[in-house]
Every structure is written in C-alpha cells, then in structure tokens.
Amino acid sequence: MKVIVTGGGGYIGSHTILNILKETTWEVYSIDSHINSTPETFDRIEKISGKRITNYNVDVSDFKALKSCISQIPNVNGIIHFAALKAVGESVEQPLLYYRNNIQGLLNILECCKDLKINNLIFSSSCSIYGNVANLPVDESTPLAKTESPYAATKAMGEAILSDVQKSQKMSITALRYFNPVGAHESGLIGENPINKPNNLFPVITQTAVGKMDKMSVFGVDYNTRDGSCVRDYIHVSDIAKAHILALEKSVERKNFNNVQFYNLGSGNGVSVLEALNTFEKISGLSLNYELDERRVGDVEAIYSNSAKAKKELGWIPKHDLEEMMSSSWKWQQQLEKEKNA
Ligand SMILES: NC(=O)c1ccc[n+]([C@@H]2O[C@H](COP(=O)([O-])OP(=O)(O)OC[C@H]3O[C@@H](n4cnc5c(N)ncnc54)[C@H](O)[C@@H]3O)[C@@H](O)[C@H]2O)c1
C-alpha cells in the first residue's frame, strides 16, 4: 500500500503517520505547507520511529502544485486528508481564508484523485457539524445542525461535496467525525503544539500548569449538566490515529463506491470541564489556577458520541482512558518545557 497523508506535520496527521509506521508495511508520504506546524515534526517522527518521512511542502489549495506533487508518487492507493485550518474563532474573523483553504483544498484533492486514479479517500470531519443536540449520545443518523462557524461549515460542506462526488466518481470515501482529540504519543516526544493561543481544553490546562498562561477560565458553570460546566467527549489522539488505518483498510477491501461511509470517533463518555480539571490535578499533584467565568457564545452545552458503528464495522476499540489522555498531554507539555530550557 502506498498512502499520502495531507497535513502530516500536524497534530493528528503526525500521530497517524507514527501509527502507520508502527503497525503496517505501508509506504507513507506527507504533504504539508506548515501553515500550522513546523518541519521539526518530521525530526520527531524520525526520532521515535527511526524512519524519515518525505514531506512535500505544498499548499493543497494550489491545484497545479498539488497535482504536480502527487504525480511524482506513482500508484497511490489512498489519501488521508487532514490538511485544513481548524481554529473556530479565527474562522469567524477570516471566513474567506477558511473556505479557500479547507474547501478549495478538498476540491483539489478530489480532482487529483479523479485525474490520477486514486480510489480511496479518508476525510477529517468533526462533531461540530452536529451542533446542539437534544438526544445524547449522537450517532451518525443524528441530523446535522445549522453550523455555528465558518470552520464547522467547511466540514459540513466538505461532507456534502464528498457525497455528490461519490455519486459521479468511482471512489471509496470515508468521513471520520472526530469528537475531541486529546493526549499525546506515549513517548512524550510528540503532541499538540498550538502555534497560537490554544483553543482546546487540554493544552489550555497544561499551559496554565507550566505558567505559559497565567490562569484559565471555565466558561459557564450554570449549564444543565452534572456540575454546571460543559460536557465533551475526549478521545486519545492515538486511538483516532488507529481508526484511520482501519478505515483505509476497510475502504480498500470494501470497494463500495455507492455512498460515503460516515463514522463517529469518540469515547462515548461525556466529561465535564471541571471533571477534566480535577483529573489533571489528580495525575499531576498540582493545583490549577482557574476562575469560573461567564458562558462563551457558541458553546454547545453537552455532546458525546455513540461510536458503536465504528466499533462494529471497523473493529475500532479506543484503548486510552481519561487519565492516560491527561497524563500523556502533561508528559508532552513537560517535554516542551525541558526543550525550551535546554
Ligand atoms: N484537533 C481537533 O480537535 C479536531 C477535531 C475535529 C476535526 N479535526 C480536523 O482534523 C484535521 C487535522 O487536525 P489537527 O488537529 O491535526 O490540526 P493541525 O493544524 O495540527 O494539522 C493540520 C495540518 O495541515 C496543514 N495544512 C493546513 N492547511 C494546509 C494546506 N492548505 N496545504 C497543506 N497543508 C495544510 C497544517 O500546516 C498542519 O500541519 C483537520 O482537518 C481538522 O479540521 C481536528
């Protein structure tokens, strides 16, 4: 198998490459413009795996450059398409950037698949397309909500584009709807390293713990949840990575060109923000500096996944619990501190 991972320098892409190198004999290439990562990720991948991955520094929203790049890699079996911008707030401020990057990027990938006869595609989607859901947990038949941000819109539109293209193009397409990917590789040598102020809870917690952020806020403590704070479904990034291998294997073997396959990837457990903070304090022995704050506009009260379909059809069984998610994130943050001070 020969596989291209777009966005291989990023958080989920790098963990997926490591998983591929560890568990398969696939030949893997990355395409990443480093708009939200650094080339150093590939040094880290090499340090952990002993293998050097070729990354093509190409913007997937540039069709000519993308096609010329993929043409250099003959007989590709599948593409795992992670490359996208993902900051919700930034997408509200710069919608054109998000539509151009995420939608044009996807169109170009599909066009290249068509022209270069690449029949398998795995697309990174997101639970943000479900919005505020009355009946929890959400499964794949839950109707999609009106999207709350241009970022979420690019995922919902992306899925709609895939469904249309699937009907006209002989391809096997899978969209994986991630809940909240967190945690870091077991080595502690690679993890999420936001270039800008982090949006996600785990890096906010670990950055507050090392003093990179003075203090953190819990946005909303009057929600209709166990302790009043928002509830999310956190899932270890290595479990998410593994699902891509299973999905691509299934895609290749299935050769089902009739419809796009959609799968939720979540742990199935709802965890509140305050529970996450308590878990961090427990595993680290530290006290976090946080304050209880007002609700934030656009935040969903509670969401967690029913991932039975991925378990049944892909054989995907998440292995890491909340404490492992938190302790691996913490190990990674401490590694970054060590490197900073070296
Ligand atoms: N991390 C999450 O919480 C989450 C949740 C749901 C869905 N997703 C989706 O998963 C995918 C991967 O997310 P991530 O957390 O690894 O993000 P990330 O920002 O760490 O990685 C994305 C990578 O893609 C690259 N990239 C972006 N646009 C590009 C372009 N036009 N050309 C080439 N490279 C480009 C970036 O440089 C980066 O290395 C994204 O599509 C994201 O929307 C992420």
Ligand as a Chemical Component Dictionary entry (heavy atoms), coordinates in Angstrom:
data_LIG
# 
_chem_comp.id                   LIG 
_chem_comp.type                 NON-POLYMER 
_chem_comp.pdbx_formal_charge   0 
_chem_comp.three_letter_code    LIG 
# 
loop_
_chem_comp_atom.comp_id 
_chem_comp_atom.atom_id 
_chem_comp_atom.alt_atom_id 
_chem_comp_atom.type_symbol 
_chem_comp_atom.charge 
_chem_comp_atom.model_Cartn_x 
_chem_comp_atom.model_Cartn_y 
_chem_comp_atom.model_Cartn_z 
_chem_comp_atom.pdbx_ordinal 
LIG N1  N1  N 0  -7.846  18.594 16.588 1  
LIG C1  C1  C 0  -9.162  18.661 16.684 2  
LIG O1  O1  O 0  -9.703  18.991 17.739 3  
LIG C2  C2  C 0  -10.028 18.286 15.500 4  
LIG C3  C3  C 0  -11.381 17.948 15.705 5  
LIG C4  C4  C 0  -12.174 17.617 14.608 6  
LIG C5  C5  C 0  -11.623 17.634 13.322 7  
LIG N2  N2  N 1  -10.319 17.974 13.165 8  
LIG C6  C6  C 0  -9.760  18.006 11.796 9  
LIG O2  O2  O 0  -8.673  17.105 11.724 10 
LIG C7  C7  C 0  -7.700  17.576 10.800 11 
LIG C8  C8  C 0  -6.347  17.607 11.467 12 
LIG O3  O3  O 0  -6.428  18.421 12.621 13 
LIG P1  P1  P 0  -5.172  18.682 13.559 14 
LIG O4  O4  O 0  -5.691  18.874 14.932 15 
LIG O5  O5  O -1 -4.118  17.698 13.295 16 
LIG O6  O6  O 0  -4.729  20.125 13.004 17 
LIG P2  P2  P 0  -3.265  20.702 12.788 18 
LIG O7  O7  O 0  -3.431  22.149 12.496 19 
LIG O8  O8  O 0  -2.361  20.308 13.884 20 
LIG O9  O9  O 0  -2.797  19.926 11.472 21 
LIG C9  C9  C 0  -3.224  20.285 10.189 22 
LIG C10 C10 C 0  -2.006  20.296 9.303  23 
LIG O10 O10 O 0  -2.420  20.618 7.971  24 
LIG C11 C11 C 0  -1.538  21.583 7.437  25 
LIG N3  N3  N 0  -2.309  22.348 6.455  26 
LIG C12 C12 C 0  -3.400  23.132 6.666  27 
LIG N4  N4  N 0  -3.807  23.671 5.527  28 
LIG C13 C13 C 0  -2.965  23.236 4.555  29 
LIG C14 C14 C 0  -2.875  23.445 3.163  30 
LIG N5  N5  N 0  -3.717  24.251 2.504  31 
LIG N6  N6  N 0  -1.904  22.795 2.468  32 
LIG C15 C15 C 0  -1.031  21.970 3.091  33 
LIG N7  N7  N 0  -1.056  21.760 4.426  34 
LIG C16 C16 C 0  -2.005  22.389 5.138  35 
LIG C17 C17 C 0  -1.069  22.399 8.622  36 
LIG O11 O11 O 0  0.194   23.011 8.397  37 
LIG C18 C18 C 0  -0.981  21.351 9.720  38 
LIG O12 O12 O 0  0.304   20.760 9.783  39 
LIG C19 C19 C 0  -8.196  18.932 10.318 40 
LIG O13 O13 O 0  -8.895  18.738 9.104  41 
LIG C20 C20 C 0  -9.161  19.340 11.412 42 
LIG O14 O14 O 0  -10.147 20.223 10.950 43 
LIG C21 C21 C 0  -9.497  18.294 14.210 44 
# 
loop_
_chem_comp_bond.comp_id 
_chem_comp_bond.atom_id_1 
_chem_comp_bond.atom_id_2 
_chem_comp_bond.value_order 
_chem_comp_bond.pdbx_ordinal 
LIG N1  C1  SING 1  
LIG C1  O1  DOUB 2  
LIG C1  C2  SING 3  
LIG C2  C3  SING 4  
LIG C2  C21 DOUB 5  
LIG C3  C4  DOUB 6  
LIG C4  C5  SING 7  
LIG C5  N2  DOUB 8  
LIG N2  C6  SING 9  
LIG N2  C21 SING 10 
LIG C6  O2  SING 11 
LIG C6  C20 SING 12 
LIG O2  C7  SING 13 
LIG C7  C8  SING 14 
LIG C7  C19 SING 15 
LIG C8  O3  SING 16 
LIG O3  P1  SING 17 
LIG P1  O4  DOUB 18 
LIG P1  O5  SING 19 
LIG P1  O6  SING 20 
LIG O6  P2  SING 21 
LIG P2  O7  DOUB 22 
LIG P2  O8  SING 23 
LIG P2  O9  SING 24 
LIG O9  C9  SING 25 
LIG C9  C10 SING 26 
LIG C10 O10 SING 27 
LIG C10 C18 SING 28 
LIG O10 C11 SING 29 
LIG C11 N3  SING 30 
LIG C11 C17 SING 31 
LIG N3  C12 SING 32 
LIG N3  C16 SING 33 
LIG C12 N4  DOUB 34 
LIG N4  C13 SING 35 
LIG C13 C14 SING 36 
LIG C13 C16 DOUB 37 
LIG C14 N5  SING 38 
LIG C14 N6  DOUB 39 
LIG N6  C15 SING 40 
LIG C15 N7  DOUB 41 
LIG N7  C16 SING 42 
LIG C17 O11 SING 43 
LIG C17 C18 SING 44 
LIG C18 O12 SING 45 
LIG C19 O13 SING 46 
LIG C19 C20 SING 47 
LIG C20 O14 SING 48 
# 
